[in-house]
Amino acid sequence: RLAALEARVQAAEARAEAAESRASQAEVKASAASEQAQVANNRSQKVDEKTAGAQGFEFHGYARSGLLVNGNGNGGRGGPYLTPAGSVGGAVGRLGNEDDTYMEANLLKTQTFEDGSWARYKLMLADGVETSNDWTASDSSLNTRQVFAEIGNLASFDGPFKNAVLWAGKRFDRDNFDIHW
């Protein structure tokens, strides 16, 4: 029995030694991965620092269009109330059951000044039609969704206004709250 016990102890020691070796290798790999992540993070910070003071013009856009067809290949019925909840007045958001065409165009200009202050100007135009003929200008609802200017990091501001950002204009809120400042 003593020989069997000794064999079991030796086997346990061998397993422990192998586990220590694997743990050591994992630590080396984790350290290398951490160093690589730090290098990537430093690169990202350098890019952010370069773009944070970037001066320039940006354009962003969004568009969607829906097409509803019934079983006969004709125009189908759709809308946010065409759901199980619609029969009781519960409109549901976009589920692909709308036949409208909508687009947004965002124009943005950013400036950073020598004293560290910055300014940003934004214009957002939006248009939508609910007809299958989206080339019909009379059905268009082109509007200015938002137009505003903001300025921040002003050197003359200190105390409670040190990090204040001033803006003026019309802003778009995704939740469509009617908030006027």
C-alpha positions in Angstrom: 0.0 0.0 0.0 2.9 2.3 0.7 4.2 1.9 -2.9 0.7 2.7 -4.3 0.5 5.8 -2.1 4.0 6.9 -3.2 3.0 6.4 -6.9 -0.1 8.5 -6.4 1.9 11.3 -4.7 4.4 11.3 -7.6 1.6 11.4 -10.1 0.0 14.3 -8.2 3.3 16.1 -8.1 3.7 15.6 -11.9 0.2 17.0 -12.5 0.9 20.0 -10.2 4.2 20.7 -12.0 2.5 20.5 -15.4 -0.3 22.9 -14.2 2.4 25.3 -12.9 4.1 25.2 -16.3 0.8 25.9 -18.1 0.0 28.7 -15.7 3.4 30.2 -16.3 2.9 30.0 -20.1 -0.6 31.6 -19.8 0.9 34.5 -17.7 3.5 35.1 -20.5 0.8 35.1 -23.1 -1.5 37.3 -21.0 1.4 39.8 -20.5 2.1 39.9 -24.2 -1.6 40.4 -25.0 -1.7 43.2 -22.4 1.3 44.9 -23.9 -0.2 44.6 -27.4 -3.5 46.1 -26.1 -1.6 48.9 -24.5 0.2 49.6 -27.8 -3.1 49.6 -29.6 -4.6 51.8 -27.0 -1.7 54.3 -27.3 -2.2 54.3 -31.1 -5.9 54.9 -30.6 -5.2 57.8 -28.2 -2.8 59.4 -30.6 -5.4 59.1 -33.4 -8.1 60.6 -31.0 -5.7 63.4 -30.1 -5.1 64.2 -33.7 -8.8 64.1 -34.6 -9.9 65.9 -31.4 -8.4 69.1 -32.7 -9.3 68.4 -36.3 -10.6 71.2 -38.3 -12.8 70.3 -41.1 -16.0 69.4 -42.7 -18.0 66.2 -42.2 -20.9 64.7 -44.0 -23.1 62.0 -42.5 -26.2 60.6 -44.1 -29.1 58.1 -43.5 -31.7 56.8 -45.8 -34.4 54.1 -45.8 -37.1 53.0 -48.2 -39.8 50.5 -47.9 -41.8 48.5 -50.5 -44.9 46.6 -49.6 -46.3 44.0 -51.9 -49.3 41.8 -51.4 -49.8 38.2 -52.6 -51.0 39.4 -56.0 -47.9 41.5 -56.6 -49.8 44.8 -56.0 -49.1 47.4 -53.4 -49.8 46.1 -49.9 -51.0 47.8 -46.8 -48.6 48.8 -44.1 -47.8 51.1 -41.2 -47.0 51.1 -37.5 -50.6 50.1 -36.7 -50.5 46.9 -38.8 -49.4 44.7 -35.9 -51.2 42.6 -33.4 -51.2 45.6 -31.0 -52.5 48.0 -33.8 -56.1 46.8 -33.4 -56.1 48.3 -29.9 -54.3 51.5 -30.8 -50.8 50.4 -30.0 -48.4 51.6 -32.7 -45.2 49.7 -32.9 -41.9 51.2 -34.3 -40.4 50.4 -37.6 -40.8 46.7 -38.3 -40.2 46.9 -42.1 -43.9 47.4 -42.6 -43.8 51.0 -43.8 -43.7 52.0 -47.4 -42.2 55.5 -46.9 -38.9 56.8 -48.2 -36.9 58.9 -45.8 -33.4 60.5 -45.9 -31.3 62.7 -43.7 -28.2 64.7 -44.6 -25.9 66.1 -41.9 -23.3 68.8 -42.6 -20.9 69.5 -39.8 -18.0 72.0 -39.4 -15.7 71.9 -36.5 -13.0 74.5 -35.5 -10.4 74.5 -32.8 -8.8 77.8 -31.9 -5.2 78.6 -30.6 -6.5 79.2 -27.1 -8.1 75.7 -26.9 -11.7 76.9 -27.4 -13.7 75.3 -30.1 -16.8 75.8 -32.2 -19.1 73.4 -34.1 -21.8 74.2 -36.6 -24.4 71.7 -37.7 -27.1 71.6 -40.4 -29.4 68.6 -40.8 -31.9 68.4 -43.7 -34.5 65.6 -43.8 -37.0 64.6 -46.5 -39.6 61.9 -46.6 -42.4 60.8 -48.9 -45.2 58.3 -48.5 -45.9 57.6 -52.1 -44.4 55.0 -54.4 -43.4 57.8 -56.7 -40.6 59.4 -54.7 -39.7 61.8 -57.6 -42.8 63.8 -56.9 -41.7 67.1 -55.4 -45.2 68.1 -54.4 -45.3 65.1 -52.0 -42.0 66.0 -50.4 -41.6 67.1 -46.8 -38.1 68.5 -47.0 -37.3 70.4 -43.8 -34.5 71.6 -41.7 -34.4 69.1 -38.9 -31.7 70.9 -36.9 -29.4 73.9 -37.4 -27.2 75.1 -34.5 -23.9 76.4 -33.4 -22.0 75.6 -30.2 -18.9 76.9 -28.6 -16.9 75.6 -25.7 -13.8 75.6 -23.7 -13.8 79.4 -23.6 -10.7 80.8 -21.9 -12.7 83.7 -20.3 -15.0 81.2 -18.5 -13.9 80.1 -15.0 -15.5 78.9 -11.8 -18.8 77.1 -12.4 -18.8 78.0 -16.0 -15.3 76.6 -16.7 -16.4 73.7 -18.8 -19.7 75.2 -20.1 -20.8 74.8 -23.7 -23.0 77.4 -25.3 -25.3 76.7 -28.2 -28.0 78.4 -30.1 -30.3 77.2 -32.7 -32.7 74.3 -33.3 -31.7 70.9 -32.1 -33.2 67.5 -33.0 -34.1 65.1 -30.2 -34.4 61.4 -31.2 -37.3 61.0 -28.7 -39.2 63.9 -30.2 -39.6 65.8 -27.0 -40.7 69.4 -27.4 -37.9 71.0 -25.4 -37.0 74.6 -25.9 -33.9 76.1 -24.3 
